[in-house]
């Protein structure tokens, strides 16, 4: 891949990751769609897009992926949708990203990895940032939605750990999304009494599923073939920043002092861990 194309793909992928948070928050804040329906439409759209892509490439996606990965993917998507009922775009993206990275870092520690002083300081700073982000305040989200957002990040971290070392990550992603279909249909049936559909909300869910999730993940896996793990992890620090800026510009969200401090603690702390790691 040429350097110019690599930069283009990387930029588009980070925009897609940020857009996932933005589209979900826009749908839950500005339209009448309920969280369960948004989740279902998003996952069905992603599954359909990836199935079409795999058919075009003459691959059988259900031969790839696993049910445990699909369950983690479903928990991530469902918890994210319900959490964004009260959480602003930027704060939610920071919670999500921080929980993802800390889950993977802690998994490494459990596996026997050792960290130096600067890395330990980084983990401590990131955790303090997360605590600050979910602490009660004038504009703090509900405790339940904060827990759901952190659970979403943990689930995505687990999903990422399950996917390490895959020979065909795009096909595995397609297989995992297809396996979420029965799970998300069950969710919608359980939430049927609270069903609220909205044309614009459905559009946001389709865009989030087919484009920023389905095609976004495929692009990211192409990028990962050409850059180091450390570089990839560092690049992902831009996603919550982009989400925060988009929320401020498009949804009128404010950049509070607590949000700014939490951003510096979380992103700076994770950067320290990545910068002085072994990869």
N, C-alpha and C positions, 0 to 999 in steps of 0.2 A: 504494500500500500504506500502511495506517495505521501511525503510529509504534509502536503497541503490537504489531501483527502483525509489523512489521519486527524488533523486539527479540526476539519469540518465535522467529521463523524463524532469526535469527542465533544465538541461544542453542542451539536444537536442532541447528543445523549444527555448531557447535563441539563440542557433546557427541558428535555422530555421528563427527566426525573423531577425537576422543580415544578413542571406543569402538572404532574400527578397530584401534588399537594394543592396547587392553585385550583385546578378543575374540581377537585373534591370539595374544597372549601366554598367555591363559588356555587356549586350545586346545592350544598346543604344550607348556605346562608341566603342565597338570592332566588332560589326556586322552591317549588313545593314538594320536590321528590323526597321520599324518606330514605334513610341510610341503607336499609336492607335492599330496596329496589336499586339504588345506585350501585351497590356492591354487585348485585346480580347482573345488571346490564353491563357493568364494566368487565366482569369476568367472562361473560358470554361473548362480548365483543372481542376481547383479547383471544379467547379460545378460537373463535371463528377466523380471525385474521391469521393466527399462527397455523391453524389447520390448512387454510388456503395456501400459505407460504410453503408449508411442508409438502403439500400436494404438488405445487409447482416445481419443487425440488425433487419430486418423486421419492419422498421419504414417508415412513409410517410413524407418526409421532407417538402413538400409543405403545410402540415397542420401546420407547424411551421414557424416562421419568419414573417416579415412584409415588405411591399413595402417601407416604410420610411427608414427602416434599410438597405434595399437593395440599395436604392438611395444613402445613406451615404457611403455604402461600395463601390459602383461604383465610386463615386466622389473621394474617397480616392485612389483607384487603378489607375484611369485614370490620376489624377493630379500627382501622384507619377511618373508614366511613363514619362509624358511630362517634369516634373521637372528634371529628371535625364539625360536629354540631355546635360546639362552643369555642373551640380553640382557633385562634388566628393562624393564618397560613404560615408565617415565619416561625412562630413559636412551635407550631405543630411539626414543621419540618426539622427544627432543631431537636425536639424531643425524639422524633423518629430516628434521625440520623445518629444522634448520640447513643440511643439504645442499641441500634444496629452495631455500631463500632465497638461499644463496650461489651456487648454480648460476644463478639468474635474475639476480642482481646482477652476476656475472662476465660473463654474456651481454651485459648492458647496457654493461659496460666495453669488451668486445670490439667492440661496435657503435659505440663512439665516445663514450659518455657519460663525463662528467667528475665527479669527486667532490671535495668539500671536505675539510678536515682532520678534522673531526668524523666524517664518513662513513668516511674511511680508517681512523680509530681504531676505528670500529665494526666494520669488516670484520676488522681485525687481532684485536680482542677475540673475535669470534665464532670465528675460526679457532683461536685459542689454546684456547677452550672446547672445541671439537671434538677437538683434540689431547689435551687433558686427559681427555676422556670416553673415548677409545679407548686411552689409555696403559695399559701393564700395571700391575696392582694386585692387591690381595688378592681382590677380587670382580670383576675385569675380565672382560668377555666374551672369547670366543676372537677371535683376529685375523681369521680368516676371516669370522665372523659380523659383526664390526664393519665389515669391508670391504663385506659384502653389504648392511648397513643403509645405509651411505653411498651405495652404488650404487643402492639403492632410492630414496633421496632425490634423487640426480642424475637418475634416470629420470623421477621425478615432476616435477622442475623442467623437464626437456626437454619432457615432455608438456604442461605448462602453457604453455611458450613456443610450442609448436605450435598451441595452442588460442587464442592471442590474436586478438581481432578477429572471432571467429566470429559469424555472424548468428543462428545457432540452436544455442547451446552444449549444450542438453539433448539435442537430436536427435543432435548430433555425439558426445556422450558415449555415448548408446545404441548408435550405430553402431560406436564404438570397442570397447565392451565385447563386442558381438556378434562382432567380428573377433578377439577374444582366445580365443574358444571353440576353434578348431582348434589354436591355439598351446598352450593349457593341456592339451588332451587329449594332445598329443604329449608334453608334460612328464610327465603321469601314466603314459603307456606306457613312457617311458624309466625312470621310477622304480618300475615295477611290482614288481621284486624286494623293494623296501623298503615296499610298500604296507601301511598299518595304518589300518583304519577304526575309528571310535568314534562311537557315537550322539551323545554330548554334544559331541564335537569337530565333528561334522557340523552340529549345531544352531548352534554358535558361528559356523561358516563361513557358513551360510545367513543368519544375522542380520547378519553383517559384509557379506555381498554384497548381499542384497536391501534391507536397511534403511540401515545406516550408510554404505554405499558408494553403491548405486544411488539411493535416495531422498535421501540426504544431499547428494550432488553436485547433484541437481536443485534442492533447496532453496537451496544456496549460490549457484547461478546466478541464482535469483530475487532473492536478497539483493543480489548484485552490481549489479543493475539500479538500485538505489536508494541506493547509497553510493559514496563516492570510493574510488579505488584505494588511497590512503594509509590510509584508515580500514579498508578490508578487510584490508590486509596487517597492520596493527597488531592487529586483532581476532584474526587467526590466531595471534598470540603466545600466546593463551590455551589453544590446543589441547594443546601438550605439557605445560603446567602441569596441566590437567585430567587428562591421561593419567597423569601422575606421582602426583597425589593419589589417583586411582582405584586405581593399582597398590599404593600404600601401604595404602589402606583395605580393598581386596578380596583382594589377594594377599600381604599381609604384607611387601611390599618396604620397604626402609629408605631413608631420606633421608640419605645419607652426606655428609660435608663436601665431597668431590670433586664429587659430583653437584650439590650446592647451588652451589658456585663455578662449575662448568661452566654451570649454568642461568643464572646471573647474567651470565656472559660472553657466552654465545650469544644469549640473548634481549635483553639490554641492548645488545649490539653491533648486532644486527639492527635494534633499535628506533632506534638512532642513525642508521643508514643510511636507514631509512624516514622518520624525522622530518625530516631535513634534505635529503631528496630533492626532486625537482621535481613529484611527483605526490601 
